């Protein structure tokens, strides 16, 4: 078991590790830990890689806390009593952020809130509410429709231009038992024809037709950009930084698996203006795509949390989790005046799968792929020679799939048993 920090140590931070976070929790643990912040990881499953980081002083398993938030509340209350002070709690994905928001009234005095207000979080995460807000504020968002019945879907299919993007209306809308696994695993689906739209919606409808239909912004995945921001409690947009997604997985509608820090002043100025109009606070990531026809940046979504590859910005000189941690703890911090462009982040397995899709379609060859990944200074999702616990644990998980019990044997031999 990890030892509790000494009384003179900095206040610990709590990082949540939920299923489907795609390494976001490990990114956060390393970003905070490299600044000397001791980290407690609360996971909803047994062996999250972040729990084996050298920066993690304690790992606590609160099973299925995203579906049973009361499990998370119990652990946070125990930590408050044990440490004698409220601890900042960092969500890493939409599902654990929703769990935190549902507990907000019960968490007063128990944890330090690092996100936007609960009402703002709900407004951003419910894509139907956000679409209405975006229309009212005239934000550059693709035309969006929210059909409630199959009859409305059929009517819509006769008037929209295809392809369109079909999205869940809120992050967990497609996570319901019994829903087609292909749909349940998808962040969004690109639909090419009216009959396909009806077929997919008919599969979803028995589980609740909580969907959005949005105009597809044409262009390859390398036209996706993310603007990361820190907004102080006073409402000042202290700093924005931009990353570009060179590849995503799944291709077209996935998460960035090969990402680079870039400088796009026009986009950053537009994003800061949008943030001011939305009156957000805390940490935010905004996802844009540049329309290949017009060159305009279209806003796809606003997430009131960190991105899943936040370590990229940390290594480029803009440690957003560290800034948010200090503000939550009541310390005055100044955002860095400069940060490095041209730094790249790689989620190796997902990126290779994206390459295989592109190769099958004749859009990328081995030479181009290898040149893109064999670059000096690459920031990896898992591999870090100064923090080898997580990649070793991931290797143990891989072995566990190959032979029953071998993963546990490797963990016990290497001293990596979970607390």
C-alpha positions as CSV (number, residue, x, y, z in Angstrom):
1,X,0.0,0.0,0.0
2,X,1.2,3.5,-0.8
3,X,2.1,5.5,2.3
4,X,0.1,8.7,3.1
5,X,2.0,11.9,2.5
6,X,3.8,13.7,5.3
7,X,2.0,16.6,6.9
8,X,4.4,19.1,5.3
9,X,3.8,17.8,1.8
10,X,1.7,19.8,-0.7
11,X,-2.0,19.1,-0.5
12,X,-2.8,15.9,-2.4
13,X,-4.9,16.0,-5.6
14,X,-7.5,13.4,-6.4
15,X,-7.6,12.1,-10.0
16,X,-10.6,10.0,-11.1
17,X,-9.9,7.0,-13.4
18,X,-13.1,5.8,-15.2
19,X,-13.5,3.3,-17.9
20,X,-13.0,4.8,-21.4
21,X,-10.8,7.7,-20.3
22,X,-8.2,6.7,-22.9
23,X,-5.2,7.7,-20.8
24,X,-6.5,11.0,-19.6
25,X,-6.1,10.0,-15.9
26,X,-2.4,9.0,-16.5
27,X,-1.8,12.3,-18.3
28,X,-3.2,14.2,-15.3
29,X,-1.3,12.2,-12.7
30,X,2.0,12.9,-14.5
31,X,1.2,16.6,-15.1
32,X,0.5,17.1,-11.4
33,X,3.2,14.8,-10.1
34,X,6.0,16.4,-12.1
35,X,5.3,19.6,-10.2
36,X,5.6,17.8,-6.9
37,X,1.9,17.3,-6.2
38,X,1.1,13.9,-4.5
39,X,-1.8,12.2,-6.3
40,X,-4.5,9.9,-5.1
41,X,-6.2,7.9,-7.8
42,X,-9.8,6.7,-7.4
43,X,-10.7,4.2,-10.1
44,X,-13.9,2.4,-10.9
45,X,-12.0,-0.7,-12.0
46,X,-9.2,-2.7,-10.5
47,X,-6.0,-2.0,-12.4
48,X,-5.9,1.5,-14.0
49,X,-2.3,2.3,-15.3
50,X,-2.4,5.7,-13.5
51,X,-2.5,3.8,-10.1
52,X,1.0,2.5,-10.8
53,X,2.6,5.8,-11.5
54,X,5.4,6.9,-9.2
55,X,3.5,10.1,-8.6
56,X,0.5,8.1,-7.2
57,X,0.7,7.9,-3.4
58,X,-2.5,5.9,-3.0
59,X,-5.0,4.0,-5.2
60,X,-8.6,3.4,-4.1
61,X,-11.0,1.2,-6.1
62,X,-14.6,2.5,-6.0
63,X,-16.2,0.1,-8.4
64,X,-18.6,1.5,-11.0
65,X,-18.7,4.9,-9.4
66,X,-19.8,6.5,-12.6
67,X,-23.0,4.5,-12.4
68,X,-23.1,4.5,-8.6
69,X,-21.9,8.0,-7.6
70,X,-22.6,7.3,-3.9
71,X,-19.5,5.0,-4.0
72,X,-17.4,8.0,-5.0
73,X,-19.0,10.2,-2.4
74,X,-18.1,7.7,0.4
75,X,-14.5,7.6,-0.6
76,X,-14.2,11.4,-0.9
77,X,-15.7,11.9,2.5
78,X,-13.2,9.4,4.0
79,X,-10.3,11.3,2.3
80,X,-11.6,14.6,3.7
81,X,-11.6,13.2,7.2
82,X,-8.2,11.5,6.9
83,X,-6.4,14.5,5.4
84,X,-8.2,17.1,7.5
85,X,-8.8,19.3,4.5
86,X,-10.8,19.3,1.3
87,X,-8.8,18.0,-1.7
88,X,-9.1,19.2,-5.3
89,X,-10.8,16.5,-7.5
90,X,-10.0,16.2,-11.2
91,X,-12.4,14.4,-13.5
92,X,-10.8,12.9,-16.6
93,X,-13.8,12.1,-18.9
94,X,-17.5,13.0,-19.4
95,X,-18.8,10.1,-17.4
96,X,-16.9,10.9,-14.2
97,X,-17.6,14.6,-14.6
98,X,-21.3,13.8,-14.7
99,X,-20.9,11.7,-11.5
100,X,-19.2,14.6,-9.8
101,X,-21.9,17.1,-10.9
102,X,-24.6,14.8,-9.5
103,X,-22.8,14.9,-6.1
104,X,-22.1,18.6,-6.1
105,X,-24.5,19.6,-3.2
106,X,-23.1,16.7,-1.1
107,X,-19.5,17.7,-1.8
108,X,-19.6,21.2,-0.4
109,X,-16.8,21.3,2.2
110,X,-15.6,17.8,1.1
111,X,-13.7,18.6,-2.1
112,X,-12.4,21.6,-3.9
113,X,-14.3,22.1,-7.2
114,X,-12.0,22.6,-10.2
115,X,-14.6,22.6,-13.0
116,X,-17.2,25.1,-14.2
117,X,-20.5,25.4,-12.2
118,X,-22.7,22.3,-12.3
119,X,-25.4,24.1,-14.4
120,X,-22.7,25.2,-16.9
121,X,-21.3,21.6,-17.0
122,X,-24.8,20.2,-17.7
123,X,-25.5,22.8,-20.4
124,X,-22.2,22.0,-22.2
125,X,-22.5,18.2,-21.9
126,X,-26.2,18.0,-23.0
127,X,-25.6,18.6,-26.7
128,X,-29.3,19.5,-27.2
129,X,-29.0,22.4,-24.7
130,X,-25.7,23.4,-26.1
131,X,-27.1,23.5,-29.7
132,X,-29.9,25.8,-28.6
133,X,-27.4,28.0,-26.7
134,X,-25.0,28.1,-29.7
135,X,-27.9,29.1,-32.0
136,X,-28.9,31.9,-29.6
137,X,-25.3,33.2,-29.4
138,X,-24.8,32.7,-33.1
139,X,-21.7,30.6,-32.6
140,X,-20.0,28.9,-35.6
141,X,-21.6,25.5,-35.0
142,X,-22.8,23.2,-37.9
143,X,-26.6,23.0,-38.3
144,X,-27.9,20.7,-35.6
145,X,-31.2,18.9,-35.2
146,X,-32.6,17.0,-32.2
147,X,-35.3,14.5,-33.4
148,X,-37.3,13.0,-30.6
149,X,-39.2,10.3,-32.5
150,X,-38.6,8.0,-35.5
151,X,-41.2,10.0,-37.4
152,X,-39.1,13.2,-36.9
153,X,-36.0,11.3,-38.0
154,X,-37.8,10.2,-41.2
155,X,-38.9,13.7,-41.9
156,X,-35.4,15.1,-41.3
157,X,-33.9,12.4,-43.5
158,X,-35.8,13.9,-46.5
159,X,-34.5,17.5,-46.0
160,X,-30.9,17.3,-44.7
161,X,-27.8,17.0,-47.0
162,X,-25.8,13.8,-46.5
163,X,-23.4,12.8,-45.1
164,X,-24.5,13.8,-41.6
165,X,-23.0,13.1,-38.1
166,X,-25.2,11.2,-35.6
167,X,-24.2,11.8,-32.0
168,X,-25.5,10.9,-28.6
169,X,-27.4,13.8,-27.0
170,X,-25.3,13.5,-23.9
171,X,-22.2,11.4,-23.1
172,X,-23.8,8.3,-21.6
173,X,-26.9,8.2,-23.9
174,X,-25.5,5.2,-25.9
175,X,-24.1,3.4,-22.9
176,X,-27.3,1.6,-22.0
177,X,-27.5,-2.2,-21.6
178,X,-28.6,-4.1,-24.7
179,X,-27.7,-1.4,-27.2
180,X,-25.8,-2.6,-30.3
181,X,-22.1,-2.7,-29.1
182,X,-20.9,-1.0,-32.3
183,X,-23.1,2.0,-31.5
184,X,-22.4,1.9,-27.8
185,X,-18.7,2.2,-28.4
186,X,-19.0,5.1,-30.9
187,X,-18.3,8.7,-30.0
188,X,-20.3,9.6,-33.2
189,X,-21.3,8.0,-36.5
190,X,-21.0,9.4,-40.0
191,X,-24.2,8.5,-41.9
192,X,-24.1,8.6,-45.7
193,X,-27.7,8.0,-46.7
194,X,-31.3,8.4,-45.5
195,X,-32.0,4.7,-45.2
196,X,-28.8,4.2,-43.1
197,X,-29.9,7.0,-40.7
198,X,-33.3,5.3,-40.2
199,X,-31.7,1.9,-39.7
200,X,-29.3,3.1,-37.0
201,X,-32.0,5.2,-35.3
202,X,-34.4,2.2,-35.2
203,X,-31.7,0.3,-33.3
204,X,-31.3,3.1,-30.8
205,X,-35.0,4.0,-30.4
206,X,-35.9,1.0,-28.0
207,X,-33.3,2.3,-25.6
208,X,-34.3,6.0,-25.8
209,X,-33.9,8.1,-28.9
210,X,-31.4,10.6,-27.4
211,X,-29.6,11.7,-30.6
212,X,-28.4,14.7,-32.5
213,X,-28.1,14.9,-36.3
214,X,-25.5,17.4,-37.3
215,X,-24.2,18.6,-40.7
216,X,-20.9,16.9,-41.5
217,X,-18.0,19.3,-41.9
218,X,-16.0,18.0,-44.9
219,X,-12.3,17.4,-44.7
220,X,-9.7,15.0,-43.5
221,X,-8.9,14.3,-39.8
222,X,-5.9,16.7,-39.9
223,X,-8.3,19.6,-40.1
224,X,-9.4,19.0,-36.5
225,X,-8.0,21.5,-33.9
226,X,-8.5,21.8,-30.2
227,X,-8.2,25.0,-28.2
228,X,-7.3,24.4,-24.5
229,X,-8.1,27.2,-22.1
230,X,-7.7,28.2,-18.5
231,X,-10.4,30.7,-17.3
232,X,-9.9,32.2,-13.8
233,X,-12.7,32.3,-11.3
234,X,-13.0,36.0,-12.1
235,X,-14.0,35.1,-15.6
236,X,-10.7,36.1,-17.3
237,X,-9.5,33.9,-20.1
238,X,-5.9,33.7,-18.8
239,X,-4.4,31.5,-21.5
240,X,-5.4,29.5,-24.6
241,X,-3.2,27.0,-26.5
242,X,-3.9,25.1,-29.7
243,X,-3.3,21.5,-30.8
244,X,-3.9,19.9,-34.1
245,X,-5.0,16.3,-34.6
246,X,-3.0,14.6,-37.4
247,X,-4.8,11.4,-36.9
248,X,-7.9,10.2,-34.9
249,X,-9.2,6.8,-34.0
250,X,-11.7,5.8,-35.1
251,X,-11.0,7.7,-38.3
252,X,-13.4,10.6,-38.9
253,X,-15.2,10.6,-35.6
254,X,-12.6,9.4,-33.0
255,X,-10.3,10.8,-30.4
256,X,-6.9,12.4,-31.3
257,X,-4.2,9.7,-31.3
258,X,-1.4,11.7,-33.0
259,X,-1.6,15.4,-31.9
260,X,0.8,18.4,-32.2
261,X,1.0,21.8,-30.5
262,X,0.5,24.6,-33.1
263,X,0.0,28.3,-33.1
264,X,-3.2,29.6,-34.8
265,X,-3.7,33.2,-33.6
266,X,-7.0,33.8,-35.5
267,X,-8.5,30.6,-34.0
268,X,-7.3,31.4,-30.5
269,X,-8.7,34.9,-30.6
270,X,-12.1,33.5,-31.8
271,X,-12.0,30.8,-29.1
272,X,-11.3,33.4,-26.4
273,X,-14.3,35.5,-27.6
274,X,-16.6,32.4,-27.6
275,X,-15.4,31.5,-24.0
276,X,-16.2,35.0,-22.8
277,X,-19.7,34.8,-24.3
278,X,-20.3,31.4,-22.7
279,X,-19.1,32.7,-19.3
280,X,-17.2,29.6,-18.5
281,X,-14.7,29.0,-15.7
282,X,-11.9,26.6,-15.0
283,X,-10.4,24.2,-17.6
284,X,-12.0,23.9,-21.0
285,X,-11.2,22.2,-24.3
286,X,-13.0,23.3,-27.5
287,X,-13.0,21.1,-30.6
288,X,-13.0,22.7,-34.0
289,X,-12.8,21.5,-37.6
290,X,-11.7,23.6,-40.5
291,X,-14.2,23.4,-43.4
292,X,-12.2,22.3,-46.4
293,X,-14.6,24.3,-48.7
294,X,-14.6,27.6,-46.9
295,X,-11.6,27.6,-44.6
296,X,-13.9,28.5,-41.7
297,X,-13.3,26.9,-38.3
298,X,-16.5,25.2,-37.1
299,X,-17.1,24.6,-33.4
300,X,-18.0,21.0,-32.8
301,X,-18.2,20.8,-29.0
302,X,-17.1,22.5,-25.8
303,X,-15.9,20.2,-22.9
304,X,-15.6,21.7,-19.4
305,X,-12.7,19.5,-18.6
306,X,-9.2,18.7,-19.7
307,X,-8.5,16.8,-23.0
308,X,-7.4,13.2,-22.9
309,X,-3.9,14.2,-24.1
310,X,-3.3,17.1,-21.6
311,X,0.3,15.9,-21.0
312,X,1.2,17.2,-24.5
313,X,0.6,20.8,-23.4
314,X,2.4,20.1,-20.1
315,X,5.5,19.0,-21.9
316,X,5.2,22.0,-24.2
317,X,5.4,24.4,-21.2
318,X,1.7,24.9,-20.5
319,X,0.8,22.8,-17.5
320,X,-2.9,23.4,-17.3
321,X,-3.7,20.9,-14.4
322,X,-1.0,22.6,-12.3
323,X,-2.5,26.0,-12.9
324,X,-6.0,24.8,-12.0
325,X,-4.7,23.0,-8.9
326,X,-3.1,26.1,-7.5
327,X,-6.1,28.3,-8.1
328,X,-8.3,25.6,-6.4
329,X,-5.9,25.7,-3.4
330,X,-6.1,29.5,-3.2
331,X,-2.6,30.3,-4.7
332,X,-2.0,33.0,-7.2
333,X,-0.6,31.7,-10.5
334,X,0.4,33.4,-13.7
335,X,-0.1,31.5,-17.0
336,X,3.1,31.0,-19.0
337,X,3.8,33.7,-21.5
338,X,5.2,31.2,-24.0
339,X,5.0,27.5,-24.8
340,X,6.6,25.4,-27.5
341,X,4.9,24.5,-30.8
342,X,5.8,21.4,-32.8
343,X,5.7,19.0,-29.8
344,X,3.8,15.8,-30.7
345,X,1.8,13.3,-28.6
346,X,1.2,9.7,-29.6
347,X,-1.2,7.1,-28.4
348,X,0.7,4.3,-30.2
349,X,-1.9,1.5,-30.4
350,X,-4.8,3.7,-31.5
351,X,-2.6,5.6,-34.0
352,X,-1.5,2.3,-35.6
353,X,-5.1,1.2,-36.0
354,X,-5.9,4.6,-37.6
355,X,-2.9,4.1,-40.0
356,X,-4.2,0.6,-40.9
357,X,-7.6,2.2,-41.9
358,X,-5.9,4.9,-43.9
359,X,-3.6,2.4,-45.6
360,X,-6.6,0.2,-46.6
361,X,-8.1,3.3,-48.2
362,X,-4.9,4.1,-50.0
363,X,-4.5,7.4,-48.1
364,X,-1.2,6.6,-46.3
365,X,1.8,4.4,-46.9
366,X,4.3,2.9,-44.5
367,X,7.0,5.5,-45.2
368,X,4.8,8.4,-44.3
369,X,3.6,6.7,-41.2
370,X,7.0,5.8,-39.9
371,X,8.4,9.3,-40.6
372,X,5.5,10.7,-38.5
373,X,6.0,8.4,-35.5
374,X,9.8,8.1,-35.4
375,X,10.3,11.7,-34.4
376,X,12.6,12.9,-31.6
377,X,10.9,14.4,-28.5
378,X,7.6,12.5,-29.0
379,X,5.3,12.5,-25.9
380,X,3.8,9.0,-25.5
381,X,0.5,8.2,-23.8
382,X,2.1,5.3,-21.8
383,X,5.9,5.1,-22.2
384,X,7.9,7.3,-19.9
385,X,11.3,6.1,-18.9
386,X,11.0,8.1,-15.6
387,X,7.7,6.5,-14.8
388,X,7.7,2.9,-15.9
389,X,5.0,1.5,-13.6
390,X,2.1,2.3,-16.0
391,X,3.6,0.7,-19.1
392,X,4.7,-2.4,-17.2
393,X,1.2,-2.7,-15.8
394,X,-0.3,-2.3,-19.3
395,X,2.1,-5.1,-20.5
396,X,0.8,-7.2,-17.7
397,X,-2.8,-6.7,-18.8
398,X,-1.8,-7.7,-22.3
399,X,-0.2,-10.9,-21.0
400,X,-3.4,-11.5,-19.0
401,X,-5.3,-11.7,-22.2
402,X,-2.8,-14.2,-23.6
403,X,-2.8,-16.5,-20.6
404,X,-5.2,-16.8,-17.7
405,X,-3.7,-15.4,-14.5
406,X,-0.4,-14.4,-16.1
407,X,-1.1,-10.7,-15.7
408,X,-1.6,-11.1,-11.9
409,X,1.6,-13.2,-11.7
410,X,3.6,-10.5,-13.5
411,X,2.1,-7.8,-11.2
412,X,3.0,-9.8,-8.1
413,X,6.6,-10.4,-9.2
414,X,7.1,-6.7,-10.0
415,X,5.4,-5.4,-6.8
416,X,2.5,-3.9,-8.8
417,X,-0.5,-5.3,-6.9
418,X,-3.3,-2.8,-6.6
419,X,-4.2,-1.5,-3.2
